[in-house]
Amino acid sequence: MRVTSATVRAVNGLTGRWAATAEGGTVLSAPGVWPLLALLADGAAGPARAELAEAVGVPADRSAAAARELIAALAGVRGLDTALGLWTKRTLELREEWEAGLPACSHGVLTGDETADRQALDAWAAKRTDGLIERMPVKVRPDTEMVLASALALRTRWLRPFEETYRAPEAGPWQGRELLGLWRESAQLDRVGVAQTPDGHVTELKVLGDTAVDVHLLLGEEGMTPGQVLGAGIGILARTYPVVPGSRLPYGEVGPGLDVVKAQSRTPEPPRLDVTTMAFGVSAGHDLLKRPELFGLRTARDARQGHFPGISAFPLAIGSAGQSAMARFGALGFRAAAVTAVAAAPGGAPPPVRYAVTEVRAVFDRPFGFLALHRHSRLVLAAGWVTDPEPYREDEEVH
């Protein structure tokens, strides 16, 4: 995957700003929306162009090239399927320069038949995400002139699987609930660490996948908001907040959900990392126009005039914009998907013992955040907050 550090910073910047608004269980994917905004910026004019460029963090005259770079880089990530789609009315003439600057994508037709167009768009979303997302997240009306959409479907298997186990937290928001816990043990102490941030300490656990896509679990101090914890995770990736790794932590309670203890063993053993977390599945729908300033769409949604003369001579405004996203974290691996779209309208995550062994124990048994990212570029592909983990079911086999 080849993508410039500037583009990674820009996309992760949008992830951070978006995640800062998170409330309750959610999942979002900035790489799903960022290239669409960048392509729109390339064809926009006036205040809409300036707002979109600010949202993507790239000058408008370089935004299309940056979008192509990102989409090409995403296509090179193992285990990640991506697609771009464009649908227009037959009567809408696109500017050749803008259309030629699009990455390779499917180009369909909007018939004006609301039911038929909706079925076609939903079928594209389902096909491009292997059925994980079943509907296109924008409203399609008879007067919709254009739809620009992206789809991402991510899957990775853990290098070291977890074992499923029964968990019933004794304190916190999940107290008394019977949950599907995940447990594993390793000698890799530095897979976990603690960072001090302006809002409090955050424990970070790295769960490595076999496709160079990893998931970082983030547990903040009690009282920290989802936005603060996820923002801290972005800061950790950017090396703004240094992490003290597990191998350098002192004995005692060293971070949220994190303890270093002397455990007992019948044989001499090296230090070990003991991890317990919860299986989860989360999904979310986002109306991007509810926070138009975040995505640079405040002016572009004004239907009293057109804002995209670089796309078409026909006056266009943003009629709707949304994202549908999901993520699943289990014993064997992780899956995530997102479909993002913008529609243009007219004008408008013991027995006896003899030896002492150092054990780092990490327990994620209250709401926590997650970042799914490409290991080498550190580009965040999906981010989310877990409030409702998977329940334990009697018929599930526990190892």
Sine and cosine of phi, psi and omega as CSV:
sin_phi,cos_phi,sin_psi,cos_psi,sin_omega,cos_omega
0.00,0.00,0.90,-0.44,0.01,-1.00
-0.92,-0.38,0.91,-0.41,0.03,-1.00
-0.52,-0.85,0.66,-0.75,-0.07,-1.00
-0.93,0.38,0.44,-0.90,0.02,-1.00
-0.90,0.44,-0.49,0.87,0.02,-1.00
-0.91,0.42,-0.67,0.74,0.01,-1.00
-0.93,0.38,-0.66,0.75,0.05,-1.00
-0.86,0.51,-0.70,0.72,0.02,-1.00
-0.89,0.46,-0.65,0.76,-0.01,-1.00
-0.91,0.42,-0.72,0.69,-0.02,-1.00
-0.93,0.36,-0.70,0.71,0.03,-1.00
-0.91,0.42,-0.49,0.87,0.07,-1.00
-0.89,0.45,-0.68,0.73,0.06,-1.00
-0.90,0.43,-0.64,0.77,0.06,-1.00
-0.84,0.55,-0.72,0.70,-0.03,-1.00
-0.90,0.44,-0.70,0.71,0.00,-1.00
-0.92,0.39,-0.64,0.77,0.02,-1.00
-0.93,0.38,-0.72,0.69,-0.01,-1.00
-0.89,0.47,-0.48,0.88,0.01,-1.00
-0.90,0.44,-0.34,0.94,0.01,-1.00
-1.00,-0.05,-0.01,1.00,-0.11,-0.99
-0.89,0.45,0.70,-0.72,0.09,-1.00
-0.68,-0.73,0.85,-0.53,0.01,-1.00
0.96,0.28,-0.09,-1.00,-0.02,-1.00
-0.89,0.46,0.77,-0.64,-0.03,-1.00
-0.33,-0.94,0.19,-0.98,0.13,-0.99
-0.49,-0.87,0.60,-0.80,-0.04,-1.00
-0.53,-0.85,0.36,-0.93,0.00,-1.00
-0.67,-0.74,0.97,-0.23,0.06,-1.00
-0.91,0.41,-0.59,0.81,0.05,-1.00
-0.90,0.44,-0.24,0.97,0.09,-1.00
-0.98,0.20,-0.61,0.79,-0.06,-1.00
-1.00,-0.08,-0.51,0.86,-0.11,-0.99
-0.83,0.56,-0.75,0.66,-0.01,-1.00
-0.91,0.42,-0.51,0.86,0.04,-1.00
-0.91,0.41,-0.70,0.71,0.04,-1.00
-0.89,0.45,-0.63,0.78,0.00,-1.00
-0.91,0.42,-0.65,0.76,0.03,-1.00
-0.93,0.37,-0.60,0.80,0.08,-1.00
-0.91,0.41,-0.65,0.76,0.02,-1.00
-0.85,0.52,-0.62,0.79,0.00,-1.00
-0.87,0.49,-0.54,0.84,-0.04,-1.00
-0.98,-0.20,0.05,1.00,-0.06,-1.00
-1.00,-0.03,0.22,-0.97,0.04,-1.00
-0.66,-0.75,0.30,-0.95,0.09,-1.00
0.91,0.42,-0.52,-0.86,-0.02,-1.00
-0.86,0.52,-0.57,0.82,0.01,-1.00
-0.88,0.48,-0.64,0.76,0.01,-1.00
-0.91,0.42,-0.69,0.73,0.00,-1.00
-0.91,0.41,-0.66,0.75,-0.01,-1.00
-0.92,0.39,-0.67,0.74,0.02,-1.00
-0.92,0.40,-0.66,0.75,0.02,-1.00
-0.89,0.46,-0.64,0.77,0.03,-1.00
-0.91,0.42,-0.63,0.77,-0.01,-1.00
-0.91,0.42,-0.63,0.77,-0.02,-1.00
-1.00,0.08,-0.29,0.96,0.03,-1.00
0.96,0.27,0.39,0.92,0.01,-1.00
-0.68,-0.73,0.67,-0.75,0.06,-1.00
-0.82,0.57,0.61,-0.79,-0.08,-1.00
-0.85,0.53,-0.56,0.83,-0.03,-1.00
-0.96,0.28,-0.14,0.99,0.07,-1.00
-0.89,-0.45,0.04,1.00,-0.13,-0.99
-0.93,0.35,-0.63,0.78,-0.01,-1.00
-0.90,0.43,-0.67,0.74,0.03,-1.00
-0.89,0.45,-0.64,0.77,0.02,-1.00
-0.91,0.40,-0.61,0.79,0.04,-1.00
-0.90,0.44,-0.69,0.73,0.02,-1.00
-0.89,0.45,-0.65,0.76,0.02,-1.00
-0.87,0.49,-0.71,0.71,-0.02,-1.00
-0.91,0.41,-0.73,0.69,-0.04,-1.00
-0.89,0.45,-0.65,0.76,0.04,-1.00
-0.90,0.43,-0.63,0.77,0.01,-1.00
-0.92,0.39,-0.67,0.75,0.02,-1.00
-0.88,0.48,-0.58,0.81,0.00,-1.00
-0.90,0.43,-0.34,0.94,0.00,-1.00
-1.00,-0.04,0.01,1.00,0.01,-1.00
-1.00,0.09,0.86,-0.51,0.02,-1.00
-0.89,0.46,0.71,-0.71,0.01,-1.00
1.00,0.10,0.05,1.00,0.01,-1.00
-0.87,-0.50,0.86,-0.50,0.09,-1.00
-0.97,-0.23,0.72,-0.69,0.00,-1.00
-0.75,-0.66,0.41,-0.91,0.04,-1.00
-0.43,-0.90,0.47,-0.88,0.10,-1.00
-0.82,-0.57,0.69,-0.73,-0.01,-1.00
-0.74,-0.67,0.57,-0.82,0.04,-1.00
-0.71,-0.71,0.76,-0.65,0.06,-1.00
-0.79,-0.61,0.71,-0.70,0.02,-1.00
-0.66,-0.75,0.40,-0.92,0.17,-0.98
-0.93,0.38,0.49,-0.87,0.00,-1.00
-0.86,0.50,-0.50,0.86,-0.07,-1.00
-0.99,0.10,-0.11,0.99,-0.01,-1.00
-1.00,0.03,0.90,-0.44,0.03,-1.00
-1.00,-0.06,0.86,-0.51,0.01,-1.00
-1.00,0.02,0.52,-0.85,0.11,-0.99
-0.91,0.42,0.76,-0.65,-0.04,-1.00
-0.86,0.51,-0.63,0.78,-0.03,-1.00
-0.89,0.45,-0.67,0.74,-0.02,-1.00
-0.94,0.34,-0.71,0.71,-0.02,-1.00
-0.90,0.44,-0.62,0.79,0.00,-1.00
-0.93,0.38,-0.42,0.91,-0.01,-1.00
-0.99,0.11,-0.10,1.00,0.02,-1.00
-0.95,0.31,0.57,-0.82,0.17,-0.99
-0.90,0.44,0.24,-0.97,0.03,-1.00
-0.83,0.56,0.80,-0.61,-0.03,-1.00
-0.45,-0.89,0.29,-0.96,0.10,-1.00
-0.99,0.15,0.63,-0.78,-0.02,-1.00
-0.84,-0.55,0.93,-0.36,-0.01,-1.00
-0.94,-0.33,-0.01,-1.00,-0.08,-1.00
-0.89,-0.45,0.68,-0.73,0.15,-0.99
-1.00,-0.08,0.83,-0.56,-0.10,-1.00
-1.00,0.02,-0.30,0.95,-0.13,-0.99
1.00,-0.03,-0.23,0.97,0.10,-0.99
-0.99,0.11,0.96,-0.30,-0.13,-0.99
-0.84,0.54,-0.68,0.74,-0.03,-1.00
-0.92,0.39,-0.73,0.68,-0.01,-1.00
-0.90,0.43,-0.68,0.73,0.00,-1.00
-0.91,0.41,-0.66,0.75,0.03,-1.00
-0.87,0.49,-0.69,0.72,0.00,-1.00
-0.89,0.45,-0.65,0.76,0.01,-1.00
-0.91,0.41,-0.69,0.73,0.00,-1.00
-0.93,0.37,-0.65,0.76,0.04,-1.00
-0.90,0.43,-0.63,0.78,0.02,-1.00
-0.89,0.45,-0.64,0.77,0.05,-1.00
-0.89,0.46,-0.72,0.69,-0.01,-1.00
-0.87,0.49,-0.72,0.69,-0.02,-1.00
-0.90,0.43,-0.68,0.73,-0.02,-1.00
-0.91,0.42,-0.67,0.74,-0.08,-1.00
-0.97,0.24,-0.24,0.97,0.03,-1.00
-0.90,-0.44,0.28,0.96,0.01,-1.00
0.84,0.55,0.60,0.80,0.07,-1.00
0.99,0.15,0.04,1.00,-0.03,-1.00
-0.96,0.29,-0.55,0.83,0.09,-1.00
-0.88,-0.47,0.85,-0.52,-0.14,-0.99
-0.99,-0.17,-0.24,0.97,-0.06,-1.00
-0.71,-0.70,0.56,-0.83,0.11,-0.99
-0.96,0.29,0.73,-0.69,-0.15,-0.99
-1.00,0.04,0.57,0.82,0.10,-1.00
-0.72,-0.69,0.39,-0.92,0.06,-1.00
-0.99,0.12,0.75,-0.66,0.04,-1.00
-0.91,-0.41,0.88,-0.48,-0.02,-1.00
-0.91,-0.41,0.19,-0.98,0.04,-1.00
-0.85,0.53,-0.47,0.88,-0.03,-1.00
-1.00,-0.07,0.12,0.99,0.04,-1.00
-0.92,0.40,0.83,-0.56,-0.06,-1.00
-1.00,-0.03,-0.53,0.85,-0.10,-0.99
-0.43,-0.90,0.58,-0.81,0.14,-0.99
-0.76,-0.65,0.79,-0.61,0.07,-1.00
-0.88,-0.47,0.81,-0.59,-0.14,-0.99
-0.65,-0.76,0.43,-0.90,0.13,-0.99
-0.77,-0.64,0.43,-0.90,0.04,-1.00
-0.67,-0.74,0.67,-0.74,0.08,-1.00
-0.74,-0.67,0.68,-0.73,0.09,-1.00
-0.71,-0.71,0.88,-0.48,-0.13,-0.99
-0.88,-0.47,0.67,-0.74,0.07,-1.00
-0.52,-0.85,0.67,-0.74,0.06,-1.00
-0.51,-0.86,0.50,-0.87,0.05,-1.00
-0.94,-0.33,0.64,-0.77,-0.02,-1.00
-0.91,0.41,0.65,-0.76,0.10,-1.00
-0.90,0.44,-0.55,0.83,0.08,-1.00
-0.80,-0.61,0.96,-0.28,-0.06,-1.00
-0.90,0.43,0.32,-0.95,0.13,-0.99
-1.00,-0.05,0.26,-0.97,0.19,-0.98
-0.96,-0.28,0.69,-0.73,0.03,-1.00
-0.98,0.22,0.60,-0.80,-0.05,-1.00
-0.47,-0.88,0.33,-0.94,0.04,-1.00
-0.99,0.11,0.74,-0.67,0.04,-1.00
-0.72,-0.69,0.67,-0.75,0.09,-1.00
-0.67,-0.74,1.00,-0.03,-0.04,-1.00
-0.80,0.60,0.64,-0.77,-0.04,-1.00
-1.00,-0.07,-0.08,1.00,0.02,-1.00
-0.44,-0.90,0.22,-0.98,0.06,-1.00
1.00,0.04,-0.05,-1.00,-0.06,-1.00
-0.86,0.51,-0.44,0.90,-0.03,-1.00
-0.99,-0.17,0.26,0.97,-0.01,-1.00
-0.84,0.54,0.74,-0.67,0.05,-1.00
0.99,0.11,-0.23,0.97,0.01,-1.00
-0.98,0.19,0.60,-0.80,0.06,-1.00
-1.00,-0.07,0.94,-0.35,-0.18,-0.98
-0.88,-0.48,0.42,-0.91,0.07,-1.00
-0.99,0.11,0.98,-0.18,-0.01,-1.00
-1.00,0.09,0.37,-0.93,0.07,-1.00
-0.81,-0.58,0.77,-0.64,-0.05,-1.00
-0.73,-0.68,0.59,-0.81,0.16,-0.99
-0.38,-0.93,0.30,-0.95,-0.04,-1.00
-0.72,-0.69,0.63,-0.78,0.02,-1.00
-0.47,-0.88,0.11,-0.99,0.05,-1.00
-0.99,-0.14,0.04,1.00,-0.05,-1.00
-1.00,0.03,0.99,0.17,-0.08,-1.00
-0.88,0.48,-0.52,0.85,-0.10,-1.00
-0.99,0.17,0.11,0.99,0.16,-0.99
-0.94,0.33,-0.22,0.98,0.02,-1.00
-0.81,-0.58,0.46,-0.89,0.01,-1.00
-0.24,-0.97,0.09,-1.00,-0.03,-1.00
-0.78,-0.63,0.72,-0.69,0.06,-1.00
-0.89,-0.46,0.61,-0.79,0.11,-0.99
-0.99,-0.15,0.83,-0.55,-0.02,-1.00
-0.86,-0.51,0.21,-0.98,0.01,-1.00
-0.86,0.51,-0.41,0.91,-0.04,-1.00
-0.99,-0.13,-0.10,1.00,-0.01,-1.00
0.65,-0.76,0.07,-1.00,0.02,-1.00
-0.98,0.20,0.57,-0.82,0.03,-1.00
-0.75,-0.66,0.77,-0.64,0.10,-1.00
-1.00,-0.02,0.77,-0.64,0.00,-1.00
-0.89,-0.45,0.79,-0.61,0.08,-1.00
-0.88,-0.47,0.81,-0.58,0.02,-1.00
-0.99,-0.12,0.83,-0.56,0.06,-1.00
-0.93,-0.38,0.94,-0.35,-0.15,-0.99
-1.00,0.05,0.68,-0.73,0.05,-1.00
-0.97,-0.25,0.24,-0.97,-0.08,-1.00
-0.99,0.10,0.04,1.00,0.01,-1.00
-0.91,-0.42,0.34,0.94,-0.10,-1.00
0.91,0.41,0.27,0.96,0.16,-0.99
-0.96,-0.29,0.84,-0.54,-0.05,-1.00
-0.89,-0.46,0.32,-0.95,0.11,-0.99
-0.86,-0.51,0.82,-0.57,0.05,-1.00
-0.98,-0.21,0.85,-0.53,0.06,-1.00
-1.00,-0.04,0.65,-0.76,-0.13,-0.99
-0.79,-0.62,0.86,-0.51,0.03,-1.00
-0.87,-0.50,0.88,-0.47,-0.01,-1.00
-0.99,-0.11,0.09,-1.00,0.09,-1.00
-0.90,0.43,0.49,-0.87,0.04,-1.00
-0.86,0.51,0.71,-0.70,-0.05,-1.00
0.98,-0.20,-0.32,0.95,0.08,-1.00
-0.95,0.30,0.61,-0.79,0.00,-1.00
-0.99,0.16,0.31,-0.95,0.09,-1.00
-0.82,0.57,-0.68,0.73,0.00,-1.00
-0.89,0.47,-0.63,0.78,0.02,-1.00
-0.92,0.39,-0.66,0.75,-0.02,-1.00
-0.93,0.36,-0.72,0.69,0.01,-1.00
-0.92,0.39,-0.62,0.78,0.07,-1.00
-0.88,0.47,-0.61,0.79,0.07,-1.00
-0.89,0.46,-0.63,0.78,0.03,-1.00
-0.88,0.48,-0.67,0.75,0.05,-1.00
-0.90,0.44,-0.65,0.76,0.04,-1.00
-0.90,0.43,-0.58,0.82,0.05,-1.00
-0.90,0.43,-0.69,0.72,0.02,-1.00
-0.88,0.47,-0.62,0.79,0.00,-1.00
-0.98,0.18,0.01,1.00,-0.02,-1.00
0.90,0.43,0.37,0.93,0.11,-0.99
-0.95,0.32,-0.61,0.79,0.03,-1.00
-0.92,-0.40,0.95,-0.33,-0.01,-1.00
-0.92,0.38,0.54,-0.84,-0.01,-1.00
-0.96,-0.29,0.75,-0.66,0.13,-0.99
-1.00,0.05,0.92,-0.39,-0.09,-1.00
-0.95,0.32,0.32,-0.95,-0.06,-1.00
-0.82,0.57,-0.58,0.81,-0.05,-1.00
-0.94,0.35,-0.25,0.97,-0.04,-1.00
-0.93,-0.36,0.12,0.99,-0.02,-1.00
-0.99,0.14,0.60,-0.80,0.03,-1.00
-0.98,0.20,0.12,-0.99,0.07,-1.00
-0.95,0.31,0.51,-0.86,0.04,-1.00
0.89,-0.46,-0.20,-0.98,0.05,-1.00
-0.99,0.12,0.96,-0.29,-0.22,-0.97
-0.96,-0.27,-0.18,0.98,-0.02,-1.00
-0.11,-0.99,0.12,-0.99,0.03,-1.00
-0.82,0.57,0.85,-0.53,0.02,-1.00
0.91,0.41,0.27,0.96,-0.14,-0.99
-0.77,-0.64,0.82,-0.57,0.01,-1.00
-0.74,-0.67,0.57,-0.82,0.14,-0.99
-0.91,-0.41,0.86,-0.51,-0.11,-0.99
-0.74,-0.68,0.26,-0.97,0.17,-0.98
-0.99,-0.13,0.95,-0.31,0.04,-1.00
-1.00,-0.04,0.19,-0.98,-0.05,-1.00
-0.95,-0.30,0.58,-0.82,-0.01,-1.00
-0.58,-0.82,0.51,-0.86,0.04,-1.00
-0.98,0.19,-0.25,0.97,-0.01,-1.00
-0.73,-0.69,0.40,-0.92,0.07,-1.00
-0.91,0.42,0.74,-0.67,-0.01,-1.00
-0.66,-0.75,0.46,-0.89,0.08,-1.00
-0.96,0.29,0.25,-0.97,0.07,-1.00
-0.83,0.56,0.48,-0.88,-0.06,-1.00
-0.64,-0.76,0.40,-0.92,0.06,-1.00
-0.95,-0.32,0.85,-0.53,0.00,-1.00
-0.94,-0.35,0.89,-0.46,-0.09,-1.00
-0.88,-0.48,0.74,-0.68,0.16,-0.99
-0.77,-0.64,0.81,-0.58,0.09,-1.00
-0.66,-0.75,-0.17,-0.99,-0.06,-1.00
-0.86,-0.51,0.62,-0.79,0.16,-0.99
-0.93,0.37,0.57,-0.82,0.02,-1.00
-0.50,-0.86,0.42,-0.91,0.17,-0.99
-0.69,-0.73,0.76,-0.65,-0.04,-1.00
-0.66,-0.75,0.58,-0.81,0.06,-1.00
-0.65,-0.76,0.37,-0.93,-0.03,-1.00
-0.37,-0.93,0.50,-0.86,0.15,-0.99
-0.89,-0.46,0.72,-0.70,-0.05,-1.00
-0.85,-0.52,0.82,-0.57,0.18,-0.98
-1.00,-0.01,0.96,-0.28,-0.09,-1.00
-0.92,0.39,-0.38,0.92,-0.01,-1.00
-0.98,0.19,-0.13,0.99,0.10,-0.99
-0.96,0.28,-0.37,0.93,0.10,-1.00
-0.77,-0.64,0.90,0.44,-0.12,-0.99
-0.88,0.48,-0.53,0.85,-0.01,-1.00
-0.92,0.39,-0.49,0.87,0.00,-1.00
-0.92,0.39,-0.58,0.82,-0.07,-1.00
-0.96,-0.28,0.16,0.99,0.04,-1.00
0.94,0.34,0.49,0.87,-0.11,-0.99
-0.92,-0.39,0.20,0.98,-0.05,-1.00
-0.87,0.49,-0.82,0.57,-0.01,-1.00
-0.95,0.30,-0.63,0.78,-0.10,-1.00
-0.89,0.45,-0.32,0.95,0.00,-1.00
-1.00,0.05,-0.11,0.99,0.01,-1.00
-0.95,0.30,0.95,-0.31,-0.09,-1.00
-0.99,0.12,0.08,1.00,0.01,-1.00
-0.97,0.25,-0.23,0.97,0.05,-1.00
-0.44,-0.90,0.18,-0.98,0.05,-1.00
-1.00,0.03,0.45,-0.89,-0.05,-1.00
-0.77,-0.64,0.03,1.00,-0.11,-0.99
-0.76,-0.65,0.87,0.49,0.01,-1.00
-0.91,0.42,-0.35,0.94,0.05,-1.00
-0.98,0.20,-0.14,0.99,0.06,-1.00
-0.99,-0.14,-0.71,0.70,-0.01,-1.00
-0.39,-0.92,0.48,-0.88,0.11,-0.99
-0.94,0.35,-0.38,0.92,0.06,-1.00
-0.94,0.33,0.75,-0.66,-0.04,-1.00
-0.91,0.42,0.82,-0.57,-0.04,-1.00
-0.82,-0.57,0.60,-0.80,0.12,-0.99
-0.70,-0.71,0.29,-0.96,-0.02,-1.00
-0.99,0.11,0.91,-0.42,0.00,-1.00
-1.00,0.05,-0.56,0.83,0.05,-1.00
-0.36,-0.93,0.44,-0.90,0.02,-1.00
-0.42,-0.91,0.75,-0.66,-0.06,-1.00
-0.39,-0.92,0.21,-0.98,0.10,-1.00
-0.66,-0.75,0.71,-0.71,0.18,-0.98
-0.94,-0.35,0.77,-0.64,-0.07,-1.00
-0.63,-0.78,0.43,-0.91,0.04,-1.00
-0.51,-0.86,0.37,-0.93,0.08,-1.00
-0.47,-0.88,0.59,-0.81,0.06,-1.00
-0.72,-0.70,0.76,-0.65,-0.01,-1.00
-0.85,-0.53,0.89,-0.45,-0.06,-1.00
-0.75,-0.67,-0.14,-0.99,-0.07,-1.00
-0.90,0.44,-0.53,0.85,-0.10,-0.99
-0.98,-0.20,-0.42,0.91,-0.06,-1.00
-0.02,-1.00,-0.27,-0.96,-0.11,-0.99
-0.68,-0.73,0.63,-0.77,0.10,-0.99
-0.73,-0.69,0.58,-0.81,0.06,-1.00
-0.50,-0.87,0.44,-0.90,0.04,-1.00
-0.45,-0.89,0.43,-0.90,0.06,-1.00
-0.45,-0.89,0.66,-0.75,0.17,-0.99
-0.84,-0.54,0.78,-0.62,-0.02,-1.00
-0.82,-0.57,0.63,-0.78,0.00,-1.00
-0.50,-0.87,0.49,-0.87,0.16,-0.99
-0.80,-0.60,0.66,-0.75,0.00,-1.00
-0.89,-0.46,0.74,-0.67,0.01,-1.00
-0.98,-0.20,0.74,-0.68,0.03,-1.00
-0.91,-0.43,0.23,-0.97,0.01,-1.00
-0.85,0.52,0.63,-0.78,0.11,-0.99
0.71,0.70,-0.46,0.89,0.00,-1.00
-0.62,-0.78,0.00,0.00,0.00,0.00
0.00,0.00,0.00,0.00,0.00,0.00
0.00,0.00,0.51,-0.86,0.00,-1.00
-0.99,0.15,0.00,-1.00,0.01,-1.00
-0.82,0.57,0.52,-0.85,-0.11,-0.99
-0.74,-0.67,0.34,-0.94,0.01,-1.00
-0.68,-0.73,-0.35,0.94,-0.09,-1.00
-0.89,-0.46,0.51,-0.86,0.07,-1.00
-0.98,-0.17,0.68,-0.73,0.03,-1.00
-0.74,-0.67,0.66,-0.75,0.05,-1.00
-0.96,0.28,0.78,-0.63,-0.03,-1.00
-0.77,-0.64,0.80,-0.59,0.11,-0.99
-0.99,-0.13,0.88,-0.47,-0.08,-1.00
-0.94,-0.35,0.86,-0.51,0.03,-1.00
-0.91,-0.42,0.81,-0.59,-0.02,-1.00
-0.77,-0.64,0.87,-0.48,0.05,-1.00
-0.96,-0.28,1.00,0.06,-0.08,-1.00
-0.82,-0.57,0.47,0.88,0.17,-0.99
-0.51,-0.86,0.18,-0.98,-0.11,-0.99
-0.76,0.65,0.71,-0.71,-0.05,-1.00
-0.58,-0.81,0.26,-0.97,0.01,-1.00
-0.97,-0.25,0.20,-0.98,0.08,-1.00
-0.54,-0.84,0.52,-0.86,0.13,-0.99
-0.79,-0.62,0.82,-0.57,0.13,-0.99
-0.99,-0.16,0.82,-0.57,-0.13,-0.99
-0.60,-0.80,0.37,-0.93,0.11,-0.99
-0.98,0.19,0.84,-0.54,-0.18,-0.98
-0.85,0.53,-0.67,0.75,-0.15,-0.99
-0.99,0.11,-0.67,0.75,0.00,-1.00
-1.00,0.06,-0.34,0.94,-0.06,-1.00
0.92,0.40,0.39,0.92,0.09,-1.00
-0.97,0.23,0.82,-0.58,0.01,-1.00
-0.99,0.17,0.86,-0.51,-0.03,-1.00
-1.00,-0.03,-0.52,0.85,0.04,-1.00
-0.43,-0.90,0.52,-0.85,0.03,-1.00
-0.67,-0.75,0.45,-0.89,0.00,-1.00
-0.17,-0.99,0.07,-1.00,-0.03,-1.00
-0.74,-0.68,0.73,-0.68,-0.11,-0.99
-0.96,-0.28,0.90,-0.44,0.07,-1.00
-0.88,-0.47,-0.28,0.96,-0.10,-0.99
-0.71,-0.71,0.98,0.20,-0.04,-1.00
-0.92,0.38,0.17,-0.98,-0.05,-1.00
-0.93,0.37,0.71,-0.70,0.05,-1.00
-0.97,0.26,0.43,-0.90,0.11,-0.99
-0.99,0.14,0.70,-0.72,0.02,-1.00
-0.88,-0.48,0.66,-0.75,-0.07,-1.00
-0.85,0.52,-0.51,0.86,-0.08,-1.00
-0.99,0.11,-0.05,1.00,0.02,-1.00
-0.99,0.13,0.68,-0.73,0.04,-1.00
-0.98,0.21,0.80,-0.60,0.03,-1.00
-0.94,-0.34,0.78,-0.62,-0.08,-1.00
-1.00,0.00,0.00,0.00,0.00,0.00
